[in-house]
Amino acid sequence: MRAIQADITTLTVDAIVNAANNLLLGGGGVDGAIHRTAGPELLADCRLLNGCQTGEAKITRGYRLPAKHVIHTVGPIWTGGRCDEPQLLASCYRRSLELAAEHGIRSIAFPCISTGVYGYPADQAAAIAVRTASATLRTLPIPIEVTFCCFLRSDLGLYNARLAADSAEGAS
Ligand code: APR
């Protein structure tokens, strides 16, 4: 696993993950950027998916994106951490990776799900993202190259620290 600072819509990977909302009909932030770059066929495809529950994940093609697929997931809205937000955020990473494996996807990039409009504290979210991805990869039948695509430099620092801790744990 690795972390980079980039615009996720520019990445040539098998799948990029979209931090969507329950309606799956687009929005702002990374959702808006992905729909703008993918073009109108993405929205037409999403209309057929009948929404997405928080913590769940659904897949479409990438259309005009360099990525072949988009995995849409819906993170929790942060309300203080007492409404299952950690479990729901973990589920976004786990279900996205499980869905990717089901579709033979070998490389995937995640944005920092829920840490923008949805207000999830960035460091807590980074810890959940790295820990959940690391644990889930060990359960999958195929290896998947995971990239955490940070838009903000501050997030890149958080992810690099969490990844270093994760690999140290793995080595021990
Ligand atoms: N590439 C990578 N990351 C990006 C990009 C981009 N082009 N644009 C924004 N981000 C980052 C933000 O900096 C933040 O770290 O994505 C992360 C998630 O922020 P949001 O996009 O606001 O997503 P989220 O907090 O999960 O809120 C989801 O916002 O856009 C709406 O429709 C969406 O209702 C949903 C809600």
Boltz pocket constraint, residues with backbone or C-beta under 6 A from the ligand:
constraints:
  - pocket:
      binder: B
      contacts: [[A, 6], [A, 7], [A, 8], [A, 9], [A, 19], [A, 20], [A, 21], [A, 26], [A, 27], [A, 28], [A, 29], [A, 30], [A, 31], [A, 32], [A, 33], [A, 75], [A, 111], [A, 112], [A, 113], [A, 114], [A, 115], [A, 116], [A, 117], [A, 118], [A, 119], [A, 149], [A, 150], [A, 151], [A, 152], [A, 155]]
      max_distance: 6.0
